Amino acid sequence: MSRRSGAVGVRKTLISLRDAAELAGGVHPRTVRRWVEDGLLDGFQVGPRLIKVDRDQVLALVRPLNQSGVA
């Protein structure tokens, strides 16, 4: 899990792994946790066990395919 600091003045909209899973098209929350562990998403620890991710990063990671099957 990484903890990168963003640019000064930039606010992130942090969402739960469950909400991120729904936003990503209904994947399992464990898949989102795996994306954090693999470095595809930044994870932010906001409690002893609670991890949240940036909503914009989830949207950037999950892109629709065009008709030829290419993102």
PQR file with spaces between the fields and no chain letter, atoms N, CA, C, O and H, PARSE charges and radii, in Angstrom:
ATOM       1  N    MET     1       0.860   -1.171    0.000 -0.4000 1.5000
ATOM       2  CA   MET     1       0.000    0.000    0.000 -0.0000 2.0000
ATOM       3  C    MET     1       0.903    1.228    0.000  0.5500 1.7000
ATOM       4  O    MET     1       1.824    1.336    0.809 -0.5500 1.4000
ATOM       5  N    SER     2       0.630    2.136   -0.903 -0.4000 1.5000
ATOM       6  CA   SER     2       1.471    3.322   -0.983 -0.0000 2.0000
ATOM       7  C    SER     2       0.755    4.512   -0.359  0.5500 1.7000
ATOM       8  O    SER     2      -0.469    4.535   -0.233 -0.5500 1.4000
ATOM       9  H    SER     2      -0.119    2.048   -1.561  0.4000 1.0000
ATOM      10  N    ARG     3       1.538    5.474    0.019 -0.4000 1.5000
ATOM      11  CA   ARG     3       0.994    6.710    0.588 -0.0000 2.0000
ATOM      12  C    ARG     3       1.678    7.866   -0.100  0.5500 1.7000
ATOM      13  O    ARG     3       2.637    8.429    0.427 -0.5500 1.4000
ATOM      14  H    ARG     3       2.533    5.455   -0.083  0.4000 1.0000
ATOM      15  N    ARG     4       1.198    8.221   -1.264 -0.4000 1.5000
ATOM      16  CA   ARG     4       1.773    9.334   -2.004 -0.0000 2.0000
ATOM      17  C    ARG     4       1.045   10.607   -1.650  0.5500 1.7000
ATOM      18  O    ARG     4      -0.182   10.630   -1.547 -0.5500 1.4000
ATOM      19  H    ARG     4       0.419    7.763   -1.693  0.4000 1.0000
ATOM      20  N    SER     5       1.806   11.661   -1.466 -0.4000 1.5000
ATOM      21  CA   SER     5       1.149   12.940   -1.197 -0.0000 2.0000
ATOM      22  C    SER     5       0.927   13.641   -2.524  0.5500 1.7000
ATOM      23  O    SER     5       1.819   13.671   -3.372 -0.5500 1.4000
ATOM      24  H    SER     5       2.802   11.642   -1.550  0.4000 1.0000
ATOM      25  N    GLY     6      -0.247   14.200   -2.706 -0.4000 1.5000
ATOM      26  CA   GLY     6      -0.579   14.908   -3.935 -0.0000 2.0000
ATOM      27  C    GLY     6      -0.057   16.330   -3.896  0.5500 1.7000
ATOM      28  O    GLY     6       0.614   16.740   -2.949 -0.5500 1.4000
ATOM      29  H    GLY     6      -0.972   14.176   -2.018  0.4000 1.0000
ATOM      30  N    ALA     7      -0.374   17.062   -4.930 -0.4000 1.5000
ATOM      31  CA   ALA     7       0.032   18.459   -4.998 -0.0000 2.0000
ATOM      32  C    ALA     7      -0.715   19.255   -3.931  0.5500 1.7000
ATOM      33  O    ALA     7      -1.822   18.900   -3.528 -0.5500 1.4000
ATOM      34  H    ALA     7      -0.919   16.728   -5.699  0.4000 1.0000
ATOM      35  N    VAL     8      -0.090   20.325   -3.492 -0.4000 1.5000
ATOM      36  CA   VAL     8      -0.699   21.165   -2.461 -0.0000 2.0000
ATOM      37  C    VAL     8      -1.981   21.777   -3.014  0.5500 1.7000
ATOM      38  O    VAL     8      -2.000   22.286   -4.135 -0.5500 1.4000
ATOM      39  H    VAL     8       0.810   20.613   -3.820  0.4000 1.0000
ATOM      40  N    GLY     9      -3.054   21.725   -2.223 -0.4000 1.5000
ATOM      41  CA   GLY     9      -4.309   22.313   -2.631 -0.0000 2.0000
ATOM      42  C    GLY     9      -5.213   21.391   -3.428  0.5500 1.7000
ATOM      43  O    GLY     9      -6.349   21.758   -3.727 -0.5500 1.4000
ATOM      44  H    GLY     9      -3.039   21.312   -1.313  0.4000 1.0000
ATOM      45  N    VAL    10      -4.738   20.202   -3.780 -0.4000 1.5000
ATOM      46  CA   VAL    10      -5.554   19.259   -4.526 -0.0000 2.0000
ATOM      47  C    VAL    10      -6.257   18.340   -3.538  0.5500 1.7000
ATOM      48  O    VAL    10      -5.610   17.675   -2.729 -0.5500 1.4000
ATOM      49  H    VAL    10      -3.815   19.904   -3.537  0.4000 1.0000
ATOM      50  N    ARG    11      -7.587   18.304   -3.608 -0.4000 1.5000
ATOM      51  CA   ARG    11      -8.360   17.452   -2.699 -0.0000 2.0000
ATOM      52  C    ARG    11      -8.722   16.162   -3.407  0.5500 1.7000
ATOM      53  O    ARG    11      -9.128   16.163   -4.569 -0.5500 1.4000
ATOM      54  H    ARG    11      -8.113   18.844   -4.265  0.4000 1.0000
ATOM      55  N    LYS    12      -8.572   15.088   -2.704 -0.4000 1.5000
ATOM      56  CA   LYS    12      -8.938   13.786   -3.228 -0.0000 2.0000
ATOM      57  C    LYS    12     -10.280   13.390   -2.638  0.5500 1.7000
ATOM      58  O    LYS    12     -10.573   13.687   -1.480 -0.5500 1.4000
ATOM      59  H    LYS    12      -8.242   15.087   -1.760  0.4000 1.0000
ATOM      60  N    THR    13     -11.080   12.727   -3.431 -0.4000 1.5000
ATOM      61  CA   THR    13     -12.324   12.170   -2.942 -0.0000 2.0000
ATOM      62  C    THR    13     -12.056   10.703   -2.645  0.5500 1.7000
ATOM      63  O    THR    13     -11.993    9.873   -3.551 -0.5500 1.4000
ATOM      64  H    THR    13     -10.842   12.485   -4.372  0.4000 1.0000
ATOM      65  N    LEU    14     -11.899   10.396   -1.359 -0.4000 1.5000
ATOM      66  CA   LEU    14     -11.591    9.030   -0.969 -0.0000 2.0000
ATOM      67  C    LEU    14     -12.884    8.241   -0.781  0.5500 1.7000
ATOM      68  O    LEU    14     -13.843    8.720   -0.175 -0.5500 1.4000
ATOM      69  H    LEU    14     -11.950   11.071   -0.623  0.4000 1.0000
ATOM      70  N    ILE    15     -12.885    7.026   -1.314 -0.4000 1.5000
ATOM      71  CA   ILE    15     -14.051    6.166   -1.204 -0.0000 2.0000
ATOM      72  C    ILE    15     -13.618    4.805   -0.666  0.5500 1.7000
ATOM      73  O    ILE    15     -12.450    4.428   -0.758 -0.5500 1.4000
ATOM      74  H    ILE    15     -12.106    6.637   -1.806  0.4000 1.0000
ATOM      75  N    SER    16     -14.569    4.087   -0.111 -0.4000 1.5000
ATOM      76  CA   SER    16     -14.276    2.765    0.453 -0.0000 2.0000
ATOM      77  C    SER    16     -13.967    1.769   -0.667  0.5500 1.7000
ATOM      78  O    SER    16     -14.270    2.011   -1.835 -0.5500 1.4000
ATOM      79  H    SER    16     -15.518    4.394   -0.037  0.4000 1.0000
ATOM      80  N    LEU    17     -13.362    0.656   -0.288 -0.4000 1.5000
ATOM      81  CA   LEU    17     -13.069   -0.390   -1.264 -0.0000 2.0000
ATOM      82  C    LEU    17     -14.362   -0.941   -1.850  0.5500 1.7000
ATOM      83  O    LEU    17     -14.415   -1.276   -3.033 -0.5500 1.4000
ATOM      84  H    LEU    17     -13.116    0.459    0.661  0.4000 1.0000
ATOM      85  N    ARG    18     -15.396   -1.035   -1.035 -0.4000 1.5000
ATOM      86  CA   ARG    18     -16.690   -1.527   -1.528 -0.0000 2.0000
ATOM      87  C    ARG    18     -17.277   -0.574   -2.566  0.5500 1.7000
ATOM      88  O    ARG    18     -17.761   -1.013   -3.609 -0.5500 1.4000
ATOM      89  H    ARG    18     -15.353   -0.763   -0.074  0.4000 1.0000
ATOM      90  N    ASP    19     -17.235    0.734   -2.283 -0.4000 1.5000
ATOM      91  CA   ASP    19     -17.737    1.717   -3.249 -0.0000 2.0000
ATOM      92  C    ASP    19     -16.890    1.727   -4.519  0.5500 1.7000
ATOM      93  O    ASP    19     -17.420    1.875   -5.621 -0.5500 1.4000
ATOM      94  H    ASP    19     -16.842    1.091   -1.436  0.4000 1.0000
ATOM      95  N    ALA    20     -15.582    1.572   -4.367 -0.4000 1.5000
ATOM      96  CA   ALA    20     -14.693    1.521   -5.529 -0.0000 2.0000
ATOM      97  C    ALA    20     -14.998    0.299   -6.382  0.5500 1.7000
ATOM      98  O    ALA    20     -14.952    0.370   -7.611 -0.5500 1.4000
ATOM      99  H    ALA    20     -15.152    1.452   -3.472  0.4000 1.0000
ATOM     100  N    ALA    21     -15.309   -0.821   -5.738 -0.4000 1.5000
ATOM     101  CA   ALA    21     -15.640   -2.044   -6.467 -0.0000 2.0000
ATOM     102  C    ALA    21     -16.901   -1.853   -7.297  0.5500 1.7000
ATOM     103  O    ALA    21     -16.965   -2.299   -8.442 -0.5500 1.4000
ATOM     104  H    ALA    21     -15.346   -0.878   -4.740  0.4000 1.0000
ATOM     105  N    GLU    22     -17.904   -1.193   -6.726 -0.4000 1.5000
ATOM     106  CA   GLU    22     -19.133   -0.906   -7.466 -0.0000 2.0000
ATOM     107  C    GLU    22     -18.858    0.032   -8.630  0.5500 1.7000
ATOM     108  O    GLU    22     -19.361   -0.175   -9.734 -0.5500 1.4000
ATOM     109  H    GLU    22     -17.852   -0.830   -5.796  0.4000 1.0000
ATOM     110  N    LEU    23     -18.061    1.063   -8.382 -0.4000 1.5000
ATOM     111  CA   LEU    23     -17.726    2.044   -9.406 -0.0000 2.0000
ATOM     112  C    LEU    23     -16.941    1.406  -10.546  0.5500 1.7000
ATOM     113  O    LEU    23     -17.035    1.848  -11.692 -0.5500 1.4000
ATOM     114  H    LEU    23     -17.653    1.231   -7.484  0.4000 1.0000
ATOM     115  N    ALA    24     -16.180    0.386  -10.241 -0.4000 1.5000
ATOM     116  CA   ALA    24     -15.356   -0.300  -11.240 -0.0000 2.0000
ATOM     117  C    ALA    24     -16.150   -1.351  -12.015  0.5500 1.7000
ATOM     118  O    ALA    24     -15.571   -2.190  -12.706 -0.5500 1.4000
ATOM     119  H    ALA    24     -16.104    0.027   -9.310  0.4000 1.0000
ATOM     120  N    GLY    25     -17.445   -1.301  -11.898 -0.4000 1.5000
ATOM     121  CA   GLY    25     -18.257   -2.209  -12.697 -0.0000 2.0000
ATOM     122  C    GLY    25     -18.703   -3.456  -11.971  0.5500 1.7000
ATOM     123  O    GLY    25     -19.099   -4.437  -12.601 -0.5500 1.4000
ATOM     124  H    GLY    25     -17.915   -0.620  -11.337  0.4000 1.0000
ATOM     125  N    GLY    26     -18.643   -3.429  -10.655 -0.4000 1.5000
ATOM     126  CA   GLY    26     -19.143   -4.564   -9.888 -0.0000 2.0000
ATOM     127  C    GLY    26     -18.117   -5.638   -9.592  0.5500 1.7000
ATOM     128  O    GLY    26     -18.478   -6.791   -9.358 -0.5500 1.4000
ATOM     129  H    GLY    26     -18.321   -2.632  -10.144  0.4000 1.0000
ATOM     130  N    VAL    27     -16.841   -5.275   -9.599 -0.4000 1.5000
ATOM     131  CA   VAL    27     -15.824   -6.247   -9.195 -0.0000 2.0000
ATOM     132  C    VAL    27     -15.930   -6.457   -7.683  0.5500 1.7000
ATOM     133  O    VAL    27     -16.618   -5.707   -6.991 -0.5500 1.4000
ATOM     134  H    VAL    27     -16.549   -4.337   -9.789  0.4000 1.0000
ATOM     135  N    HIS    28     -15.249   -7.471   -7.186 -0.4000 1.5000
ATOM     136  CA   HIS    28     -15.272   -7.752   -5.746 -0.0000 2.0000
ATOM     137  C    HIS    28     -14.333   -6.768   -5.029  0.5500 1.7000
ATOM     138  O    HIS    28     -13.299   -6.389   -5.579 -0.5500 1.4000
ATOM     139  H    HIS    28     -14.690   -8.080   -7.748  0.4000 1.0000
ATOM     140  N    PRO    29     -14.692   -6.354   -3.800 -0.5600 1.5000
ATOM     141  CA   PRO    29     -13.807   -5.455   -3.049  0.2800 2.0000
ATOM     142  C    PRO    29     -12.398   -6.017   -2.866  0.5500 1.7000
ATOM     143  O    PRO    29     -11.437   -5.254   -2.764 -0.5500 1.4000
ATOM     144  N    ARG    30     -12.265   -7.344   -2.825 -0.4000 1.5000
ATOM     145  CA   ARG    30     -10.911   -7.926   -2.725 -0.0000 2.0000
ATOM     146  C    ARG    30     -10.085   -7.622   -3.968  0.5500 1.7000
ATOM     147  O    ARG    30      -8.862   -7.503   -3.895 -0.5500 1.4000
ATOM     148  H    ARG    30     -13.045   -7.964   -2.908  0.4000 1.0000
ATOM     149  N    THR    31     -10.760   -7.495   -5.116 -0.4000 1.5000
ATOM     150  CA   THR    31     -10.055   -7.127   -6.348 -0.0000 2.0000
ATOM     151  C    THR    31      -9.478   -5.726   -6.214  0.5500 1.7000
ATOM     152  O    THR    31      -8.343   -5.481   -6.625 -0.5500 1.4000
ATOM     153  H    THR    31     -11.754   -7.592   -5.176  0.4000 1.0000
ATOM     154  N    VAL    32     -10.243   -4.811   -5.647 -0.4000 1.5000
ATOM     155  CA   VAL    32      -9.749   -3.440   -5.435 -0.0000 2.0000
ATOM     156  C    VAL    32      -8.580   -3.464   -4.458  0.5500 1.7000
ATOM     157  O    VAL    32      -7.591   -2.761   -4.667 -0.5500 1.4000
ATOM     158  H    VAL    32     -11.165   -5.011   -5.314  0.4000 1.0000
ATOM     159  N    ARG    33      -8.678   -4.257   -3.399 -0.4000 1.5000
ATOM     160  CA   ARG    33      -7.574   -4.389   -2.443 -0.0000 2.0000
ATOM     161  C    ARG    33      -6.319   -4.910   -3.162  0.5500 1.7000
ATOM     162  O    ARG    33      -5.209   -4.453   -2.891 -0.5500 1.4000
ATOM     163  H    ARG    33      -9.482   -4.828   -3.230  0.4000 1.0000
ATOM     164  N    ARG    34      -6.504   -5.857   -4.068 -0.4000 1.5000
ATOM     165  CA   ARG    34      -5.391   -6.402   -4.848 -0.0000 2.0000
ATOM     166  C    ARG    34      -4.779   -5.320   -5.724  0.5500 1.7000
ATOM     167  O    ARG    34      -3.558   -5.250   -5.863 -0.5500 1.4000
ATOM     168  H    ARG    34      -7.406   -6.228   -4.288  0.4000 1.0000
ATOM     169  N    TRP    35      -5.631   -4.464   -6.326 -0.4000 1.5000
ATOM     170  CA   TRP    35      -5.112   -3.367   -7.142 -0.0000 2.0000
ATOM     171  C    TRP    35      -4.239   -2.438   -6.312  0.5500 1.7000
ATOM     172  O    TRP    35      -3.225   -1.937   -6.798 -0.5500 1.4000
ATOM     173  H    TRP    35      -6.623   -4.521   -6.214  0.4000 1.0000
ATOM     174  N    VAL    36      -4.629   -2.205   -5.058 -0.4000 1.5000
ATOM     175  CA   VAL    36      -3.820   -1.372   -4.156 -0.0000 2.0000
ATOM     176  C    VAL    36      -2.499   -2.082   -3.867  0.5500 1.7000
ATOM     177  O    VAL    36      -1.433   -1.471   -3.942 -0.5500 1.4000
ATOM     178  H    VAL    36      -5.453   -2.611   -4.663  0.4000 1.0000
ATOM     179  N    GLU    37      -2.570   -3.370   -3.536 -0.4000 1.5000
ATOM     180  CA   GLU    37      -1.349   -4.133   -3.222 -0.0000 2.0000
ATOM     181  C    GLU    37      -0.412   -4.208   -4.414  0.5500 1.7000
ATOM     182  O    GLU    37       0.807   -4.218   -4.244 -0.5500 1.4000
ATOM     183  H    GLU    37      -3.435   -3.866   -3.475  0.4000 1.0000
ATOM     184  N    ASP    38      -0.975   -4.263   -5.636 -0.4000 1.5000
ATOM     185  CA   ASP    38      -0.160   -4.346   -6.849 -0.0000 2.0000
ATOM     186  C    ASP    38       0.332   -2.980   -7.331  0.5500 1.7000
ATOM     187  O    ASP    38       1.093   -2.902   -8.296 -0.5500 1.4000
ATOM     188  H    ASP    38      -1.965   -4.256   -5.774  0.4000 1.0000
ATOM     189  N    GLY    39      -0.098   -1.903   -6.664 -0.4000 1.5000
ATOM     190  CA   GLY    39       0.359   -0.569   -7.029 -0.0000 2.0000
ATOM     191  C    GLY    39      -0.444    0.092   -8.138  0.5500 1.7000
ATOM     192  O    GLY    39      -0.049    1.151   -8.627 -0.5500 1.4000
ATOM     193  H    GLY    39      -0.716   -1.967   -5.880  0.4000 1.0000
ATOM     194  N    LEU    40      -1.560   -0.502   -8.550 -0.4000 1.5000
ATOM     195  CA   LEU    40      -2.389    0.111   -9.587 -0.0000 2.0000
ATOM     196  C    LEU    40      -3.199    1.286   -9.044  0.5500 1.7000
ATOM     197  O    LEU    40      -3.543    2.204   -9.789 -0.5500 1.4000
ATOM     198  H    LEU    40      -1.881   -1.362   -8.153  0.4000 1.0000
ATOM     199  N    LEU    41      -3.501    1.255   -7.752 -0.4000 1.5000
ATOM     200  CA   LEU    41      -4.209    2.338   -7.069 -0.0000 2.0000
ATOM     201  C    LEU    41      -3.440    2.705   -5.810  0.5500 1.7000
ATOM     202  O    LEU    41      -2.817    1.845   -5.186 -0.5500 1.4000
ATOM     203  H    LEU    41      -3.221    0.510   -7.147  0.4000 1.0000
ATOM     204  N    ASP    42      -3.480    3.971   -5.435 -0.4000 1.5000
ATOM     205  CA   ASP    42      -2.916    4.393   -4.153 -0.0000 2.0000
ATOM     206  C    ASP    42      -3.932    4.085   -3.067  0.5500 1.7000
ATOM     207  O    ASP    42      -5.111    4.405   -3.216 -0.5500 1.4000
ATOM     208  H    ASP    42      -3.987    4.669   -5.941  0.4000 1.0000
ATOM     209  N    GLY    43      -3.494    3.471   -1.982 -0.4000 1.5000
ATOM     210  CA   GLY    43      -4.358    3.211   -0.844 -0.0000 2.0000
ATOM     211  C    GLY    43      -4.041    4.186    0.276  0.5500 1.7000
ATOM     212  O    GLY    43      -2.879    4.520    0.506 -0.5500 1.4000
ATOM     213  H    GLY    43      -2.536    3.211   -1.861  0.4000 1.0000
ATOM     214  N    PHE    44      -5.075    4.641    0.973 -0.4000 1.5000
ATOM     215  CA   PHE    44      -4.901    5.578    2.072 -0.0000 2.0000
ATOM     216  C    PHE    44      -5.503    4.960    3.325  0.5500 1.7000
ATOM     217  O    PHE    44      -6.705    4.696    3.381 -0.5500 1.4000
ATOM     218  H    PHE    44      -6.019    4.369    0.787  0.4000 1.0000
ATOM     219  N    GLN    45      -4.672    4.733    4.318 -0.4000 1.5000
ATOM     220  CA   GLN    45      -5.148    4.156    5.567 -0.0000 2.0000
ATOM     221  C    GLN    45      -5.751    5.265    6.412  0.5500 1.7000
ATOM     222  O    GLN    45      -5.057    6.207    6.795 -0.5500 1.4000
ATOM     223  H    GLN    45      -3.696    4.947    4.273  0.4000 1.0000
ATOM     224  N    VAL    46      -7.044    5.156    6.704 -0.4000 1.5000
ATOM     225  CA   VAL    46      -7.741    6.202    7.448 -0.0000 2.0000
ATOM     226  C    VAL    46      -8.190    5.722    8.824  0.5500 1.7000
ATOM     227  O    VAL    46      -8.898    6.442    9.529 -0.5500 1.4000
ATOM     228  H    VAL    46      -7.608    4.391    6.392  0.4000 1.0000
ATOM     229  N    GLY    47      -7.800    4.556    9.198 -0.4000 1.5000
ATOM     230  CA   GLY    47      -8.109    3.979   10.506 -0.0000 2.0000
ATOM     231  C    GLY    47      -7.221    2.780   10.719  0.5500 1.7000
ATOM     232  O    GLY    47      -6.393    2.471    9.862 -0.5500 1.4000
ATOM     233  H    GLY    47      -7.225    3.971    8.625  0.4000 1.0000
ATOM     234  N    PRO    48      -7.367    2.099   11.830 -0.5600 1.5000
ATOM     235  CA   PRO    48      -6.501    0.949   12.096  0.2800 2.0000
ATOM     236  C    PRO    48      -6.588   -0.129   11.015  0.5500 1.7000
ATOM     237  O    PRO    48      -5.596   -0.797   10.725 -0.5500 1.4000
ATOM     238  N    ARG    49      -7.781   -0.304   10.414 -0.4000 1.5000
ATOM     239  CA   ARG    49      -7.954   -1.328    9.381 -0.0000 2.0000
ATOM     240  C    ARG    49      -8.614   -0.800    8.118  0.5500 1.7000
ATOM     241  O    ARG    49      -8.713   -1.524    7.127 -0.5500 1.4000
ATOM     242  H    ARG    49      -8.587    0.239   10.650  0.4000 1.0000
ATOM     243  N    LEU    50      -9.066    0.445    8.136 -0.4000 1.5000
ATOM     244  CA   LEU    50      -9.842    0.997    7.038 -0.0000 2.0000
ATOM     245  C    LEU    50      -8.931    1.597    5.973  0.5500 1.7000
ATOM     246  O    LEU    50      -8.091    2.450    6.260 -0.5500 1.4000
ATOM     247  H    LEU    50      -8.986    1.033    8.941  0.4000 1.0000
ATOM     248  N    ILE    51      -9.115    1.136    4.745 -0.4000 1.5000
ATOM     249  CA   ILE    51      -8.354    1.641    3.601 -0.0000 2.0000
ATOM     250  C    ILE    51      -9.338    2.251    2.623  0.5500 1.7000
ATOM     251  O    ILE    51     -10.397    1.683    2.359 -0.5500 1.4000
ATOM     252  H    ILE    51      -9.797    0.443    4.512  0.4000 1.0000
ATOM     253  N    LYS    52      -8.989    3.403    2.089 -0.4000 1.5000
ATOM     254  CA   LYS    52      -9.799    4.055    1.072 -0.0000 2.0000
ATOM     255  C    LYS    52      -8.924    4.350   -0.136  0.5500 1.7000
ATOM     256  O    LYS    52      -7.697    4.373   -0.045 -0.5500 1.4000
ATOM     257  H    LYS    52      -8.128    3.865    2.304  0.4000 1.0000
ATOM     258  N    VAL    53      -9.577    4.574   -1.267 -0.4000 1.5000
ATOM     259  CA   VAL    53      -8.864    4.883   -2.509 -0.0000 2.0000
ATOM     260  C    VAL    53      -9.458    6.138   -3.123  0.5500 1.7000
ATOM     261  O    VAL    53     -10.578    6.534   -2.801 -0.5500 1.4000
ATOM     262  H    VAL    53     -10.574    4.555   -1.341  0.4000 1.0000
ATOM     263  N    ASP    54      -8.697    6.753   -4.007 -0.4000 1.5000
ATOM     264  CA   ASP    54      -9.125    7.975   -4.685 -0.0000 2.0000
ATOM     265  C    ASP    54     -10.097    7.621   -5.803  0.5500 1.7000
ATOM     266  O    ASP    54      -9.782    6.815   -6.679 -0.5500 1.4000
ATOM     267  H    ASP    54      -7.788    6.431   -4.269  0.4000 1.0000
ATOM     268  N    ARG    55     -11.277    8.227   -5.767 -0.4000 1.5000
ATOM     269  CA   ARG    55     -12.324    7.953   -6.751 -0.0000 2.0000
ATOM     270  C    ARG    55     -11.828    8.199   -8.176  0.5500 1.7000
ATOM     271  O    ARG    55     -12.109    7.405   -9.074 -0.5500 1.4000
ATOM     272  H    ARG    55     -11.533    8.882   -5.055  0.4000 1.0000
ATOM     273  N    ASP    56     -11.099    9.285   -8.388 -0.4000 1.5000
ATOM     274  CA   ASP    56     -10.613    9.614   -9.729 -0.0000 2.0000
ATOM     275  C    ASP    56      -9.635    8.564  -10.253  0.5500 1.7000
ATOM     276  O    ASP    56      -9.610    8.287  -11.452 -0.5500 1.4000
ATOM     277  H    ASP    56     -10.872    9.931   -7.659  0.4000 1.0000
ATOM     278  N    GLN    57      -8.826    7.976   -9.363 -0.4000 1.5000
ATOM     279  CA   GLN    57      -7.909    6.920   -9.793 -0.0000 2.0000
ATOM     280  C    GLN    57      -8.669    5.677  -10.232  0.5500 1.7000
ATOM     281  O    GLN    57      -8.284    5.013  -11.195 -0.5500 1.4000
ATOM     282  H    GLN    57      -8.845    8.201   -8.389  0.4000 1.0000
ATOM     283  N    VAL    58      -9.746    5.365   -9.524 -0.4000 1.5000
ATOM     284  CA   VAL    58     -10.567    4.209   -9.911 -0.0000 2.0000
ATOM     285  C    VAL    58     -11.156    4.447  -11.299  0.5500 1.7000
ATOM     286  O    VAL    58     -11.117    3.562  -12.153 -0.5500 1.4000
ATOM     287  H    VAL    58     -10.059    5.904   -8.742  0.4000 1.0000
ATOM     288  N    LEU    59     -11.699    5.640  -11.523 -0.4000 1.5000
ATOM     289  CA   LEU    59     -12.289    5.949  -12.820 -0.0000 2.0000
ATOM     290  C    LEU    59     -11.242    5.921  -13.937  0.5500 1.7000
ATOM     291  O    LEU    59     -11.544    5.500  -15.054 -0.5500 1.4000
ATOM     292  H    LEU    59     -11.730    6.360  -10.829  0.4000 1.0000
ATOM     293  N    ALA    60     -10.025    6.363  -13.646 -0.4000 1.5000
ATOM     294  CA   ALA    60      -8.958    6.345  -14.651 -0.0000 2.0000
ATOM     295  C    ALA    60      -8.496    4.921  -14.945  0.5500 1.7000
ATOM     296  O    ALA    60      -8.090    4.614  -16.066 -0.5500 1.4000
ATOM     297  H    ALA    60      -9.780    6.705  -12.739  0.4000 1.0000
ATOM     298  N    LEU    61      -8.559    4.057  -13.943 -0.4000 1.5000
ATOM     299  CA   LEU    61      -8.112    2.678  -14.116 -0.0000 2.0000
ATOM     300  C    LEU    61      -9.107    1.874  -14.945  0.5500 1.7000
ATOM     301  O    LEU    61      -8.715    1.016  -15.736 -0.5500 1.4000
ATOM     302  H    LEU    61      -8.889    4.306  -13.033  0.4000 1.0000
ATOM     303  N    VAL    62     -10.382    2.150  -14.761 -0.4000 1.5000
ATOM     304  CA   VAL    62     -11.436    1.394  -15.422 -0.0000 2.0000
ATOM     305  C    VAL    62     -11.933    2.201  -16.608  0.5500 1.7000
ATOM     306  O    VAL    62     -12.706    3.145  -16.447 -0.5500 1.4000
ATOM     307  H    VAL    62     -10.701    2.847  -14.119  0.4000 1.0000
ATOM     308  N    ARG    63     -11.487    1.827  -17.796 -0.4000 1.5000
ATOM     309  CA   ARG    63     -11.888    2.524  -19.011 -0.0000 2.0000
ATOM     310  C    ARG    63     -12.695    1.579  -19.887  0.5500 1.7000
ATOM     311  O    ARG    63     -12.383    0.391  -19.961 -0.5500 1.4000
ATOM     312  H    ARG    63     -10.859    1.060  -17.927  0.4000 1.0000
ATOM     313  N    PRO    64     -13.717    2.080  -20.545 -0.5600 1.5000
ATOM     314  CA   PRO    64     -14.509    1.215  -21.431  0.2800 2.0000
ATOM     315  C    PRO    64     -13.711    0.831  -22.687  0.5500 1.7000
ATOM     316  O    PRO    64     -12.855    1.581  -23.156 -0.5500 1.4000
ATOM     317  N    LEU    65     -14.012   -0.332  -23.200 -0.4000 1.5000
ATOM     318  CA   LEU    65     -13.394   -0.773  -24.447 -0.0000 2.0000
ATOM     319  C    LEU    65     -14.170   -0.190  -25.625  0.5500 1.7000
ATOM     320  O    LEU    65     -15.390   -0.038  -25.564 -0.5500 1.4000
ATOM     321  H    LEU    65     -14.708   -0.941  -22.819  0.4000 1.0000
ATOM     322  N    ASN    66     -13.448    0.134  -26.700 -0.4000 1.5000
ATOM     323  CA   ASN    66     -14.167    0.572  -27.893 -0.0000 2.0000
ATOM     324  C    ASN    66     -14.641   -0.660  -28.650  0.5500 1.7000
ATOM     325  O    ASN    66     -14.437   -1.775  -28.169 -0.5500 1.4000
ATOM     326  H    ASN    66     -12.457    0.010  -26.750  0.4000 1.0000
ATOM     327  N    GLN    67     -15.250   -0.510  -29.783 -0.4000 1.5000
ATOM     328  CA   GLN    67     -15.844   -1.627  -30.499 -0.0000 2.0000
ATOM     329  C    GLN    67     -14.819   -2.657  -30.949  0.5500 1.7000
ATOM     330  O    GLN    67     -15.162   -3.828  -31.115 -0.5500 1.4000
ATOM     331  H    GLN    67     -15.416    0.396  -30.174  0.4000 1.0000
ATOM     332  N    SER    68     -13.572   -2.253  -31.148 -0.4000 1.5000
ATOM     333  CA   SER    68     -12.538   -3.207  -31.551 -0.0000 2.0000
ATOM     334  C    SER    68     -11.925   -3.935  -30.358  0.5500 1.7000
ATOM     335  O    SER    68     -11.043   -4.775  -30.534 -0.5500 1.4000
ATOM     336  H    SER    68     -13.293   -1.302  -31.013  0.4000 1.0000
ATOM     337  N    GLY    69     -12.390   -3.616  -29.129 -0.4000 1.5000
ATOM     338  CA   GLY    69     -11.889   -4.305  -27.954 -0.0000 2.0000
ATOM     339  C    GLY    69     -10.650   -3.695  -27.343  0.5500 1.7000
ATOM     340  O    GLY    69     -10.020   -4.302  -26.477 -0.5500 1.4000
ATOM     341  H    GLY    69     -13.106   -2.933  -28.986  0.4000 1.0000
ATOM     342  N    VAL    70     -10.289   -2.489  -27.786 -0.4000 1.5000
ATOM     343  CA   VAL    70      -9.094   -1.813  -27.285 -0.0000 2.0000
ATOM     344  C    VAL    70      -9.529   -0.640  -26.420  0.5500 1.7000
ATOM     345  O    VAL    70     -10.445    0.104  -26.771 -0.5500 1.4000
ATOM     346  H    VAL    70     -10.801   -1.995  -28.489  0.4000 1.0000
ATOM     347  N    ALA    71      -8.849   -0.485  -25.269 -0.4000 1.5000
ATOM     348  CA   ALA    71      -9.183    0.615  -24.356 -0.0000 2.0000
ATOM     349  C    ALA    71      -8.729    1.939  -24.904  0.5500 1.7000
ATOM     350  O    ALA    71      -8.927    2.973  -24.266 -0.5500 1.4000
ATOM     351  H    ALA    71      -8.105   -1.089  -24.984  0.4000 1.0000
